[in-house]
Amino acid sequence: MELPVVASNVHGIPDVVEDGGTGILVPPKDVAALSRAILRLLRDPEERRRMGRAGREMVAARYSWADNARRMEALYDHLVSNINGAMFSH
């Protein structure tokens, strides 16, 4: 959607949001930092556009429906074979 992201810097979020590049990361439970980040983007349309474009380019480069479908299919195949193996090994 070419929109910047404002998110908490927790768990896997920094893996997909580059602070200052594709969005702004703030400390968890820091309402003041969250407010400042949102206001920063509201006040700077060029920064919003730049981060939004960078985010779209990152997603297009890293992720594809075809790759996700192949990975999901491989995961399901693995799970089914393990379930079948467990069912027939007793």
PDB file with one MODEL, atoms N, CA, C and O in Angstrom:
MODEL        1
ATOM      1  N   MET A   1       0.818  -1.202   0.000  1.00  0.00           N
ATOM      2  CA  MET A   1       0.000   0.000   0.000  1.00  0.00           C
ATOM      3  C   MET A   1       0.861   1.264   0.000  1.00  0.00           C
ATOM      4  O   MET A   1       0.338   2.376  -0.077  1.00  0.00           O
ATOM      5  N   GLU A   2       2.172   1.091   0.086  1.00  0.00           N
ATOM      6  CA  GLU A   2       3.108   2.215   0.123  1.00  0.00           C
ATOM      7  C   GLU A   2       2.817   3.176   1.267  1.00  0.00           C
ATOM      8  O   GLU A   2       2.820   4.394   1.091  1.00  0.00           O
ATOM      9  N   LEU A   3       2.563   2.603   2.451  1.00  0.00           N
ATOM     10  CA  LEU A   3       2.347   3.406   3.647  1.00  0.00           C
ATOM     11  C   LEU A   3       3.434   3.099   4.666  1.00  0.00           C
ATOM     12  O   LEU A   3       3.827   1.942   4.817  1.00  0.00           O
ATOM     13  N   PRO A   4       3.932   4.126   5.377  1.00  0.00           N
ATOM     14  CA  PRO A   4       4.919   3.866   6.411  1.00  0.00           C
ATOM     15  C   PRO A   4       4.272   3.177   7.601  1.00  0.00           C
ATOM     16  O   PRO A   4       3.053   3.220   7.768  1.00  0.00           O
ATOM     17  N   VAL A   5       5.084   2.550   8.416  1.00  0.00           N
ATOM     18  CA  VAL A   5       4.590   1.815   9.577  1.00  0.00           C
ATOM     19  C   VAL A   5       5.141   2.455  10.842  1.00  0.00           C
ATOM     20  O   VAL A   5       6.315   2.819  10.912  1.00  0.00           O
ATOM     21  N   VAL A   6       4.280   2.586  11.831  1.00  0.00           N
ATOM     22  CA  VAL A   6       4.715   2.948  13.178  1.00  0.00           C
ATOM     23  C   VAL A   6       4.361   1.746  14.040  1.00  0.00           C
ATOM     24  O   VAL A   6       3.198   1.353  14.122  1.00  0.00           O
ATOM     25  N   ALA A   7       5.375   1.160  14.685  1.00  0.00           N
ATOM     26  CA  ALA A   7       5.148  -0.067  15.441  1.00  0.00           C
ATOM     27  C   ALA A   7       6.066  -0.137  16.650  1.00  0.00           C
ATOM     28  O   ALA A   7       7.079   0.558  16.726  1.00  0.00           O
ATOM     29  N   SER A   8       5.691  -0.985  17.586  1.00  0.00           N
ATOM     30  CA  SER A   8       6.536  -1.232  18.754  1.00  0.00           C
ATOM     31  C   SER A   8       7.714  -2.107  18.360  1.00  0.00           C
ATOM     32  O   SER A   8       7.593  -2.997  17.518  1.00  0.00           O
ATOM     33  N   ASN A   9       8.833  -1.842  18.970  1.00  0.00           N
ATOM     34  CA  ASN A   9      10.065  -2.577  18.701  1.00  0.00           C
ATOM     35  C   ASN A   9      10.074  -3.866  19.535  1.00  0.00           C
ATOM     36  O   ASN A   9      10.833  -3.991  20.495  1.00  0.00           O
ATOM     37  N   VAL A  10       9.224  -4.813  19.154  1.00  0.00           N
ATOM     38  CA  VAL A  10       9.097  -6.069  19.895  1.00  0.00           C
ATOM     39  C   VAL A  10       9.096  -7.255  18.932  1.00  0.00           C
ATOM     40  O   VAL A  10       8.790  -7.126  17.747  1.00  0.00           O
ATOM     41  N   HIS A  11       9.445  -8.400  19.481  1.00  0.00           N
ATOM     42  CA  HIS A  11       9.395  -9.685  18.777  1.00  0.00           C
ATOM     43  C   HIS A  11       9.998  -9.585  17.375  1.00  0.00           C
ATOM     44  O   HIS A  11      11.136  -9.140  17.227  1.00  0.00           O
ATOM     45  N   GLY A  12       9.258  -9.987  16.354  1.00  0.00           N
ATOM     46  CA  GLY A  12       9.777 -10.012  14.995  1.00  0.00           C
ATOM     47  C   GLY A  12       9.531  -8.743  14.201  1.00  0.00           C
ATOM     48  O   GLY A  12       9.882  -8.678  13.022  1.00  0.00           O
ATOM     49  N   ILE A  13       8.938  -7.736  14.818  1.00  0.00           N
ATOM     50  CA  ILE A  13       8.621  -6.508  14.089  1.00  0.00           C
ATOM     51  C   ILE A  13       9.864  -5.880  13.449  1.00  0.00           C
ATOM     52  O   ILE A  13       9.795  -5.477  12.288  1.00  0.00           O
ATOM     53  N   PRO A  14      10.996  -5.780  14.154  1.00  0.00           N
ATOM     54  CA  PRO A  14      12.178  -5.192  13.509  1.00  0.00           C
ATOM     55  C   PRO A  14      12.688  -5.996  12.307  1.00  0.00           C
ATOM     56  O   PRO A  14      13.490  -5.485  11.526  1.00  0.00           O
ATOM     57  N   ASP A  15      12.238  -7.236  12.149  1.00  0.00           N
ATOM     58  CA  ASP A  15      12.617  -8.012  10.966  1.00  0.00           C
ATOM     59  C   ASP A  15      11.931  -7.498   9.711  1.00  0.00           C
ATOM     60  O   ASP A  15      12.432  -7.688   8.602  1.00  0.00           O
ATOM     61  N   VAL A  16      10.786  -6.849   9.882  1.00  0.00           N
ATOM     62  CA  VAL A  16      10.039  -6.378   8.708  1.00  0.00           C
ATOM     63  C   VAL A  16       9.866  -4.865   8.652  1.00  0.00           C
ATOM     64  O   VAL A  16       9.443  -4.331   7.626  1.00  0.00           O
ATOM     65  N   VAL A  17      10.184  -4.170   9.734  1.00  0.00           N
ATOM     66  CA  VAL A  17      10.120  -2.708   9.739  1.00  0.00           C
ATOM     67  C   VAL A  17      11.508  -2.182  10.067  1.00  0.00           C
ATOM     68  O   VAL A  17      12.024  -2.398  11.164  1.00  0.00           O
ATOM     69  N   GLU A  18      12.101  -1.493   9.111  1.00  0.00           N
ATOM     70  CA  GLU A  18      13.416  -0.890   9.322  1.00  0.00           C
ATOM     71  C   GLU A  18      13.216   0.513   9.882  1.00  0.00           C
ATOM     72  O   GLU A  18      12.661   1.384   9.212  1.00  0.00           O
ATOM     73  N   ASP A  19      13.674   0.728  11.123  1.00  0.00           N
ATOM     74  CA  ASP A  19      13.491   2.015  11.780  1.00  0.00           C
ATOM     75  C   ASP A  19      14.143   3.131  10.974  1.00  0.00           C
ATOM     76  O   ASP A  19      15.344   3.100  10.706  1.00  0.00           O
ATOM     77  N   GLY A  20      13.341   4.108  10.595  1.00  0.00           N
ATOM     78  CA  GLY A  20      13.834   5.218   9.791  1.00  0.00           C
ATOM     79  C   GLY A  20      13.860   4.933   8.304  1.00  0.00           C
ATOM     80  O   GLY A  20      14.030   5.847   7.496  1.00  0.00           O
ATOM     81  N   GLY A  21      13.693   3.668   7.935  1.00  0.00           N
ATOM     82  CA  GLY A  21      13.713   3.294   6.518  1.00  0.00           C
ATOM     83  C   GLY A  21      12.324   3.031   5.982  1.00  0.00           C
ATOM     84  O   GLY A  21      11.863   3.714   5.068  1.00  0.00           O
ATOM     85  N   THR A  22      11.656   2.039   6.550  1.00  0.00           N
ATOM     86  CA  THR A  22      10.302   1.690   6.091  1.00  0.00           C
ATOM     87  C   THR A  22       9.239   2.126   7.092  1.00  0.00           C
ATOM     88  O   THR A  22       8.040   1.994   6.845  1.00  0.00           O
ATOM     89  N   GLY A  23       9.695   2.643   8.216  1.00  0.00           N
ATOM     90  CA  GLY A  23       8.770   3.091   9.246  1.00  0.00           C
ATOM     91  C   GLY A  23       9.523   3.564  10.463  1.00  0.00           C
ATOM     92  O   GLY A  23      10.722   3.839  10.405  1.00  0.00           O
ATOM     93  N   ILE A  24       8.808   3.655  11.565  1.00  0.00           N
ATOM     94  CA  ILE A  24       9.397   4.111  12.814  1.00  0.00           C
ATOM     95  C   ILE A  24       9.079   3.079  13.890  1.00  0.00           C
ATOM     96  O   ILE A  24       7.925   2.695  14.080  1.00  0.00           O
ATOM     97  N   LEU A  25      10.117   2.639  14.586  1.00  0.00           N
ATOM     98  CA  LEU A  25       9.940   1.720  15.705  1.00  0.00           C
ATOM     99  C   LEU A  25      10.013   2.505  17.008  1.00  0.00           C
ATOM    100  O   LEU A  25      10.870   3.371  17.180  1.00  0.00           O
ATOM    101  N   VAL A  26       9.107   2.189  17.913  1.00  0.00           N
ATOM    102  CA  VAL A  26       9.085   2.848  19.217  1.00  0.00           C
ATOM    103  C   VAL A  26       9.167   1.785  20.306  1.00  0.00           C
ATOM    104  O   VAL A  26       8.803   0.630  20.082  1.00  0.00           O
ATOM    105  N   PRO A  27       9.646   2.176  21.486  1.00  0.00           N
ATOM    106  CA  PRO A  27       9.700   1.199  22.577  1.00  0.00           C
ATOM    107  C   PRO A  27       8.295   0.722  22.951  1.00  0.00           C
ATOM    108  O   PRO A  27       7.330   1.477  22.837  1.00  0.00           O
ATOM    109  N   PRO A  28       8.182  -0.530  23.396  1.00  0.00           N
ATOM    110  CA  PRO A  28       6.871  -1.031  23.793  1.00  0.00           C
ATOM    111  C   PRO A  28       6.301  -0.231  24.968  1.00  0.00           C
ATOM    112  O   PRO A  28       7.025   0.191  25.870  1.00  0.00           O
ATOM    113  N   LYS A  29       5.005  -0.042  24.925  1.00  0.00           N
ATOM    114  CA  LYS A  29       4.245   0.629  25.993  1.00  0.00           C
ATOM    115  C   LYS A  29       4.656   2.081  26.210  1.00  0.00           C
ATOM    116  O   LYS A  29       4.399   2.639  27.277  1.00  0.00           O
ATOM    117  N   ASP A  30       5.291   2.701  25.214  1.00  0.00           N
ATOM    118  CA  ASP A  30       5.712   4.097  25.312  1.00  0.00           C
ATOM    119  C   ASP A  30       4.755   4.950  24.488  1.00  0.00           C
ATOM    120  O   ASP A  30       4.981   5.202  23.305  1.00  0.00           O
ATOM    121  N   VAL A  31       3.694   5.382  25.133  1.00  0.00           N
ATOM    122  CA  VAL A  31       2.644   6.131  24.445  1.00  0.00           C
ATOM    123  C   VAL A  31       3.181   7.450  23.897  1.00  0.00           C
ATOM    124  O   VAL A  31       2.798   7.873  22.807  1.00  0.00           O
ATOM    125  N   ALA A  32       4.066   8.099  24.651  1.00  0.00           N
ATOM    126  CA  ALA A  32       4.624   9.378  24.189  1.00  0.00           C
ATOM    127  C   ALA A  32       5.439   9.183  22.916  1.00  0.00           C
ATOM    128  O   ALA A  32       5.316   9.971  21.978  1.00  0.00           O
ATOM    129  N   ALA A  33       6.270   8.142  22.872  1.00  0.00           N
ATOM    130  CA  ALA A  33       7.070   7.875  21.669  1.00  0.00           C
ATOM    131  C   ALA A  33       6.168   7.528  20.489  1.00  0.00           C
ATOM    132  O   ALA A  33       6.428   7.950  19.362  1.00  0.00           O
ATOM    133  N   LEU A  34       5.118   6.766  20.742  1.00  0.00           N
ATOM    134  CA  LEU A  34       4.164   6.421  19.684  1.00  0.00           C
ATOM    135  C   LEU A  34       3.511   7.688  19.135  1.00  0.00           C
ATOM    136  O   LEU A  34       3.398   7.858  17.921  1.00  0.00           O
ATOM    137  N   SER A  35       3.085   8.568  20.029  1.00  0.00           N
ATOM    138  CA  SER A  35       2.464   9.834  19.602  1.00  0.00           C
ATOM    139  C   SER A  35       3.435  10.680  18.791  1.00  0.00           C
ATOM    140  O   SER A  35       3.061  11.239  17.760  1.00  0.00           O
ATOM    141  N   ARG A  36       4.686  10.775  19.252  1.00  0.00           N
ATOM    142  CA  ARG A  36       5.687  11.567  18.520  1.00  0.00           C
ATOM    143  C   ARG A  36       5.925  10.993  17.119  1.00  0.00           C
ATOM    144  O   ARG A  36       6.041  11.741  16.149  1.00  0.00           O
ATOM    145  N   ALA A  37       5.998   9.663  17.022  1.00  0.00           N
ATOM    146  CA  ALA A  37       6.247   9.034  15.719  1.00  0.00           C
ATOM    147  C   ALA A  37       5.092   9.298  14.754  1.00  0.00           C
ATOM    148  O   ALA A  37       5.311   9.612  13.584  1.00  0.00           O
ATOM    149  N   ILE A  38       3.886   9.172  15.243  1.00  0.00           N
ATOM    150  CA  ILE A  38       2.714   9.415  14.386  1.00  0.00           C
ATOM    151  C   ILE A  38       2.685  10.876  13.949  1.00  0.00           C
ATOM    152  O   ILE A  38       2.473  11.173  12.773  1.00  0.00           O
ATOM    153  N   LEU A  39       2.899  11.785  14.896  1.00  0.00           N
ATOM    154  CA  LEU A  39       2.909  13.211  14.557  1.00  0.00           C
ATOM    155  C   LEU A  39       4.024  13.549  13.577  1.00  0.00           C
ATOM    156  O   LEU A  39       3.828  14.353  12.666  1.00  0.00           O
ATOM    157  N   ARG A  40       5.177  12.947  13.757  1.00  0.00           N
ATOM    158  CA  ARG A  40       6.303  13.169  12.838  1.00  0.00           C
ATOM    159  C   ARG A  40       5.900  12.856  11.404  1.00  0.00           C
ATOM    160  O   ARG A  40       6.189  13.624  10.486  1.00  0.00           O
ATOM    161  N   LEU A  41       5.229  11.718  11.218  1.00  0.00           N
ATOM    162  CA  LEU A  41       4.821  11.338   9.863  1.00  0.00           C
ATOM    163  C   LEU A  41       3.668  12.190   9.346  1.00  0.00           C
ATOM    164  O   LEU A  41       3.603  12.501   8.156  1.00  0.00           O
ATOM    165  N   LEU A  42       2.768  12.563  10.234  1.00  0.00           N
ATOM    166  CA  LEU A  42       1.664  13.436   9.815  1.00  0.00           C
ATOM    167  C   LEU A  42       2.178  14.787   9.330  1.00  0.00           C
ATOM    168  O   LEU A  42       1.615  15.381   8.411  1.00  0.00           O
ATOM    169  N   ARG A  43       3.248  15.264   9.952  1.00  0.00           N
ATOM    170  CA  ARG A  43       3.778  16.591   9.622  1.00  0.00           C
ATOM    171  C   ARG A  43       4.740  16.596   8.443  1.00  0.00           C
ATOM    172  O   ARG A  43       5.073  17.658   7.919  1.00  0.00           O
ATOM    173  N   ASP A  44       5.188  15.419   8.023  1.00  0.00           N
ATOM    174  CA  ASP A  44       6.203  15.359   6.963  1.00  0.00           C
ATOM    175  C   ASP A  44       5.754  14.428   5.831  1.00  0.00           C
ATOM    176  O   ASP A  44       6.108  13.249   5.821  1.00  0.00           O
ATOM    177  N   PRO A  45       4.978  14.953   4.880  1.00  0.00           N
ATOM    178  CA  PRO A  45       4.461  14.114   3.802  1.00  0.00           C
ATOM    179  C   PRO A  45       5.556  13.467   2.960  1.00  0.00           C
ATOM    180  O   PRO A  45       5.377  12.348   2.479  1.00  0.00           O
ATOM    181  N   GLU A  46       6.684  14.149   2.773  1.00  0.00           N
ATOM    182  CA  GLU A  46       7.760  13.551   1.973  1.00  0.00           C
ATOM    183  C   GLU A  46       8.368  12.348   2.687  1.00  0.00           C
ATOM    184  O   GLU A  46       8.667  11.335   2.053  1.00  0.00           O
ATOM    185  N   GLU A  47       8.551  12.453   3.982  1.00  0.00           N
ATOM    186  CA  GLU A  47       9.069  11.303   4.737  1.00  0.00           C
ATOM    187  C   GLU A  47       8.080  10.137   4.683  1.00  0.00           C
ATOM    188  O   GLU A  47       8.487   8.984   4.540  1.00  0.00           O
ATOM    189  N   ARG A  48       6.780  10.437   4.798  1.00  0.00           N
ATOM    190  CA  ARG A  48       5.752   9.391   4.669  1.00  0.00           C
ATOM    191  C   ARG A  48       5.871   8.686   3.339  1.00  0.00           C
ATOM    192  O   ARG A  48       5.863   7.456   3.282  1.00  0.00           O
ATOM    193  N   ARG A  49       5.981   9.460   2.255  1.00  0.00           N
ATOM    194  CA  ARG A  49       6.080   8.873   0.912  1.00  0.00           C
ATOM    195  C   ARG A  49       7.354   8.044   0.766  1.00  0.00           C
ATOM    196  O   ARG A  49       7.320   6.938   0.227  1.00  0.00           O
ATOM    197  N   ARG A  50       8.477   8.578   1.248  1.00  0.00           N
ATOM    198  CA  ARG A  50       9.763   7.876   1.145  1.00  0.00           C
ATOM    199  C   ARG A  50       9.705   6.541   1.895  1.00  0.00           C
ATOM    200  O   ARG A  50      10.091   5.506   1.352  1.00  0.00           O
ATOM    201  N   MET A  51       9.226   6.566   3.135  1.00  0.00           N
ATOM    202  CA  MET A  51       9.138   5.327   3.919  1.00  0.00           C
ATOM    203  C   MET A  51       8.137   4.354   3.302  1.00  0.00           C
ATOM    204  O   MET A  51       8.370   3.146   3.282  1.00  0.00           O
ATOM    205  N   GLY A  52       7.037   4.878   2.805  1.00  0.00           N
ATOM    206  CA  GLY A  52       6.034   4.022   2.182  1.00  0.00           C
ATOM    207  C   GLY A  52       6.571   3.321   0.942  1.00  0.00           C
ATOM    208  O   GLY A  52       6.346   2.126   0.749  1.00  0.00           O
ATOM    209  N   ARG A  53       7.280   4.066   0.107  1.00  0.00           N
ATOM    210  CA  ARG A  53       7.885   3.460  -1.091  1.00  0.00           C
ATOM    211  C   ARG A  53       8.924   2.415  -0.699  1.00  0.00           C
ATOM    212  O   ARG A  53       8.978   1.330  -1.278  1.00  0.00           O
ATOM    213  N   ALA A  54       9.753   2.756   0.298  1.00  0.00           N
ATOM    214  CA  ALA A  54      10.789   1.817   0.746  1.00  0.00           C
ATOM    215  C   ALA A  54      10.156   0.532   1.294  1.00  0.00           C
ATOM    216  O   ALA A  54      10.663  -0.564   1.056  1.00  0.00           O
ATOM    217  N   GLY A  55       9.068   0.670   2.016  1.00  0.00           N
ATOM    218  CA  GLY A  55       8.385  -0.503   2.544  1.00  0.00           C
ATOM    219  C   GLY A  55       7.820  -1.376   1.437  1.00  0.00           C
ATOM    220  O   GLY A  55       7.934  -2.600   1.492  1.00  0.00           O
ATOM    221  N   ARG A  56       7.222  -0.767   0.449  1.00  0.00           N
ATOM    222  CA  ARG A  56       6.669  -1.516  -0.688  1.00  0.00           C
ATOM    223  C   ARG A  56       7.776  -2.233  -1.452  1.00  0.00           C
ATOM    224  O   ARG A  56       7.617  -3.390  -1.842  1.00  0.00           O
ATOM    225  N   GLU A  57       8.891  -1.552  -1.664  1.00  0.00           N
ATOM    226  CA  GLU A  57      10.016  -2.172  -2.366  1.00  0.00           C
ATOM    227  C   GLU A  57      10.586  -3.343  -1.577  1.00  0.00           C
ATOM    228  O   GLU A  57      10.950  -4.365  -2.160  1.00  0.00           O
ATOM    229  N   MET A  58      10.667  -3.202  -0.250  1.00  0.00           N
ATOM    230  CA  MET A  58      11.178  -4.281   0.598  1.00  0.00           C
ATOM    231  C   MET A  58      10.257  -5.498   0.531  1.00  0.00           C
ATOM    232  O   MET A  58      10.731  -6.627   0.400  1.00  0.00           O
ATOM    233  N   VAL A  59       8.964  -5.280   0.618  1.00  0.00           N
ATOM    234  CA  VAL A  59       8.006  -6.390   0.562  1.00  0.00           C
ATOM    235  C   VAL A  59       8.071  -7.072  -0.797  1.00  0.00           C
ATOM    236  O   VAL A  59       8.076  -8.301  -0.871  1.00  0.00           O
ATOM    237  N   ALA A  60       8.122  -6.302  -1.863  1.00  0.00           N
ATOM    238  CA  ALA A  60       8.181  -6.885  -3.204  1.00  0.00           C
ATOM    239  C   ALA A  60       9.455  -7.704  -3.391  1.00  0.00           C
ATOM    240  O   ALA A  60       9.440  -8.733  -4.067  1.00  0.00           O
ATOM    241  N   ALA A  61      10.557  -7.251  -2.793  1.00  0.00           N
ATOM    242  CA  ALA A  61      11.829  -7.965  -2.946  1.00  0.00           C
ATOM    243  C   ALA A  61      11.891  -9.225  -2.085  1.00  0.00           C
ATOM    244  O   ALA A  61      12.497 -10.217  -2.489  1.00  0.00           O
ATOM    245  N   ARG A  62      11.275  -9.196  -0.914  1.00  0.00           N
ATOM    246  CA  ARG A  62      11.398 -10.313   0.037  1.00  0.00           C
ATOM    247  C   ARG A  62      10.296 -11.360  -0.042  1.00  0.00           C
ATOM    248  O   ARG A  62      10.524 -12.530   0.268  1.00  0.00           O
ATOM    249  N   TYR A  63       9.121 -10.951  -0.449  1.00  0.00           N
ATOM    250  CA  TYR A  63       7.965 -11.837  -0.328  1.00  0.00           C
ATOM    251  C   TYR A  63       7.237 -11.990  -1.658  1.00  0.00           C
ATOM    252  O   TYR A  63       7.130 -11.044  -2.438  1.00  0.00           O
ATOM    253  N   SER A  64       6.747 -13.185  -1.899  1.00  0.00           N
ATOM    254  CA  SER A  64       5.894 -13.391  -3.070  1.00  0.00           C
ATOM    255  C   SER A  64       4.850 -14.439  -2.720  1.00  0.00           C
ATOM    256  O   SER A  64       5.084 -15.318  -1.890  1.00  0.00           O
ATOM    257  N   TRP A  65       3.697 -14.334  -3.363  1.00  0.00           N
ATOM    258  CA  TRP A  65       2.628 -15.313  -3.125  1.00  0.00           C
ATOM    259  C   TRP A  65       3.100 -16.711  -3.500  1.00  0.00           C
ATOM    260  O   TRP A  65       2.825 -17.672  -2.783  1.00  0.00           O
ATOM    261  N   ALA A  66       3.802 -16.828  -4.605  1.00  0.00           N
ATOM    262  CA  ALA A  66       4.254 -18.143  -5.070  1.00  0.00           C
ATOM    263  C   ALA A  66       5.207 -18.777  -4.060  1.00  0.00           C
ATOM    264  O   ALA A  66       5.077 -19.959  -3.741  1.00  0.00           O
ATOM    265  N   ASP A  67       6.161 -18.000  -3.560  1.00  0.00           N
ATOM    266  CA  ASP A  67       7.091 -18.541  -2.559  1.00  0.00           C
ATOM    267  C   ASP A  67       6.363 -18.932  -1.284  1.00  0.00           C
ATOM    268  O   ASP A  67       6.626 -19.991  -0.714  1.00  0.00           O
ATOM    269  N   ASN A  68       5.449 -18.080  -0.835  1.00  0.00           N
ATOM    270  CA  ASN A  68       4.681 -18.407   0.373  1.00  0.00           C
ATOM    271  C   ASN A  68       3.865 -19.671   0.172  1.00  0.00           C
ATOM    272  O   ASN A  68       3.792 -20.511   1.069  1.00  0.00           O
ATOM    273  N   ALA A  69       3.253 -19.817  -0.996  1.00  0.00           N
ATOM    274  CA  ALA A  69       2.456 -21.019  -1.272  1.00  0.00           C
ATOM    275  C   ALA A  69       3.339 -22.261  -1.268  1.00  0.00           C
ATOM    276  O   ALA A  69       2.953 -23.297  -0.725  1.00  0.00           O
ATOM    277  N   ARG A  70       4.518 -22.164  -1.868  1.00  0.00           N
ATOM    278  CA  ARG A  70       5.444 -23.317  -1.868  1.00  0.00           C
ATOM    279  C   ARG A  70       5.876 -23.684  -0.448  1.00  0.00           C
ATOM    280  O   ARG A  70       5.936 -24.863  -0.100  1.00  0.00           O
ATOM    281  N   ARG A  71       6.175 -22.682   0.362  1.00  0.00           N
ATOM    282  CA  ARG A  71       6.590 -22.949   1.744  1.00  0.00           C
ATOM    283  C   ARG A  71       5.451 -23.568   2.549  1.00  0.00           C
ATOM    284  O   ARG A  71       5.671 -24.494   3.330  1.00  0.00           O
ATOM    285  N   MET A  72       4.241 -23.059   2.360  1.00  0.00           N
ATOM    286  CA  MET A  72       3.085 -23.621   3.073  1.00  0.00           C
ATOM    287  C   MET A  72       2.827 -25.056   2.633  1.00  0.00           C
ATOM    288  O   MET A  72       2.537 -25.917   3.464  1.00  0.00           O
ATOM    289  N   GLU A  73       2.930 -25.318   1.346  1.00  0.00           N
ATOM    290  CA  GLU A  73       2.733 -26.673   0.839  1.00  0.00           C
ATOM    291  C   GLU A  73       3.781 -27.618   1.430  1.00  0.00           C
ATOM    292  O   GLU A  73       3.451 -28.734   1.832  1.00  0.00           O
ATOM    293  N   ALA A  74       5.015 -27.187   1.483  1.00  0.00           N
ATOM    294  CA  ALA A  74       6.081 -28.024   2.062  1.00  0.00           C
ATOM    295  C   ALA A  74       5.824 -28.262   3.540  1.00  0.00           C
ATOM    296  O   ALA A  74       6.033 -29.371   4.032  1.00  0.00           O
ATOM    297  N   LEU A  75       5.377 -27.249   4.249  1.00  0.00           N
ATOM    298  CA  LEU A  75       5.063 -27.414   5.669  1.00  0.00           C
ATOM    299  C   LEU A  75       3.924 -28.411   5.853  1.00  0.00           C
ATOM    300  O   LEU A  75       4.018 -29.304   6.695  1.00  0.00           O
ATOM    301  N   TYR A  76       2.856 -28.271   5.082  1.00  0.00           N
ATOM    302  CA  TYR A  76       1.734 -29.209   5.181  1.00  0.00           C
ATOM    303  C   TYR A  76       2.166 -30.627   4.832  1.00  0.00           C
ATOM    304  O   TYR A  76       1.780 -31.575   5.515  1.00  0.00           O
ATOM    305  N   ASP A  77       2.952 -30.781   3.789  1.00  0.00           N
ATOM    306  CA  ASP A  77       3.458 -32.116   3.424  1.00  0.00           C
ATOM    307  C   ASP A  77       4.251 -32.723   4.581  1.00  0.00           C
ATOM    308  O   ASP A  77       4.090 -33.899   4.908  1.00  0.00           O
ATOM    309  N   HIS A  78       5.098 -31.914   5.188  1.00  0.00           N
ATOM    310  CA  HIS A  78       5.903 -32.375   6.317  1.00  0.00           C
ATOM    311  C   HIS A  78       5.003 -32.790   7.486  1.00  0.00           C
ATOM    312  O   HIS A  78       5.190 -33.856   8.073  1.00  0.00           O
ATOM    313  N   LEU A  79       4.027 -31.937   7.817  1.00  0.00           N
ATOM    314  CA  LEU A  79       3.136 -32.242   8.933  1.00  0.00           C
ATOM    315  C   LEU A  79       2.309 -33.488   8.674  1.00  0.00           C
ATOM    316  O   LEU A  79       2.166 -34.331   9.560  1.00  0.00           O
ATOM    317  N   VAL A  80       1.770 -33.617   7.483  1.00  0.00           N
ATOM    318  CA  VAL A  80       0.957 -34.783   7.146  1.00  0.00           C
ATOM    319  C   VAL A  80       1.796 -36.054   7.190  1.00  0.00           C
ATOM    320  O   VAL A  80       1.337 -37.077   7.698  1.00  0.00           O
ATOM    321  N   SER A  81       3.006 -36.005   6.670  1.00  0.00           N
ATOM    322  CA  SER A  81       3.845 -37.205   6.685  1.00  0.00           C
ATOM    323  C   SER A  81       4.208 -37.580   8.118  1.00  0.00           C
ATOM    324  O   SER A  81       4.301 -38.767   8.432  1.00  0.00           O
ATOM    325  N   ASN A  82       4.414 -36.599   8.992  1.00  0.00           N
ATOM    326  CA  ASN A  82       4.712 -36.901  10.392  1.00  0.00           C
ATOM    327  C   ASN A  82       3.495 -37.465  11.115  1.00  0.00           C
ATOM    328  O   ASN A  82       3.624 -38.363  11.948  1.00  0.00           O
ATOM    329  N   ILE A  83       2.325 -36.943  10.800  1.00  0.00           N
ATOM    330  CA  ILE A  83       1.098 -37.458  11.417  1.00  0.00           C
ATOM    331  C   ILE A  83       0.858 -38.885  10.943  1.00  0.00           C
ATOM    332  O   ILE A  83       0.576 -39.777  11.742  1.00  0.00           O
ATOM    333  N   ASN A  84       0.973 -39.089   9.636  1.00  0.00           N
ATOM    334  CA  ASN A  84       0.768 -40.443   9.098  1.00  0.00           C
ATOM    335  C   ASN A  84       1.794 -41.423   9.661  1.00  0.00           C
ATOM    336  O   ASN A  84       1.450 -42.553  10.005  1.00  0.00           O
ATOM    337  N   GLY A  85       3.038 -40.998   9.756  1.00  0.00           N
ATOM    338  CA  GLY A  85       4.069 -41.849  10.318  1.00  0.00           C
ATOM    339  C   GLY A  85       3.775 -42.200  11.763  1.00  0.00           C
ATOM    340  O   GLY A  85       3.973 -43.340  12.182  1.00  0.00           O
ATOM    341  N   ALA A  86       3.304 -41.226  12.526  1.00  0.00           N
ATOM    342  CA  ALA A  86       2.994 -41.464  13.935  1.00  0.00           C
ATOM    343  C   ALA A  86       1.787 -42.373  14.082  1.00  0.00           C
ATOM    344  O   ALA A  86       1.745 -43.196  14.996  1.00  0.00           O
ATOM    345  N   MET A  87       0.803 -42.240  13.199  1.00  0.00           N
ATOM    346  CA  MET A  87      -0.410 -43.056  13.280  1.00  0.00           C
ATOM    347  C   MET A  87      -0.097 -44.525  12.979  1.00  0.00           C
ATOM    348  O   MET A  87      -0.678 -45.424  13.587  1.00  0.00           O
ATOM    349  N   PHE A  88       0.808 -44.759  12.055  1.00  0.00           N
ATOM    350  CA  PHE A  88       1.057 -46.141  11.626  1.00  0.00           C
ATOM    351  C   PHE A  88       2.255 -46.789  12.321  1.00  0.00           C
ATOM    352  O   PHE A  88       2.572 -47.950  12.060  1.00  0.00           O
ATOM    353  N   SER A  89       2.915 -46.047  13.197  1.00  0.00           N
ATOM    354  CA  SER A  89       4.078 -46.629  13.871  1.00  0.00           C
ATOM    355  C   SER A  89       3.709 -47.361  15.162  1.00  0.00           C
ATOM    356  O   SER A  89       4.556 -48.005  15.782  1.00  0.00           O
ATOM    357  N   HIS A  90       2.470 -47.260  15.552  1.00  0.00           N
ATOM    358  CA  HIS A  90       2.052 -47.915  16.806  1.00  0.00           C
ATOM    359  C   HIS A  90       1.590 -49.309  16.548  1.00  0.00           C
ATOM    360  O   HIS A  90       1.201 -50.013  17.481  1.00  0.00           O
TER     361      HIS A  90
ENDMDL
END
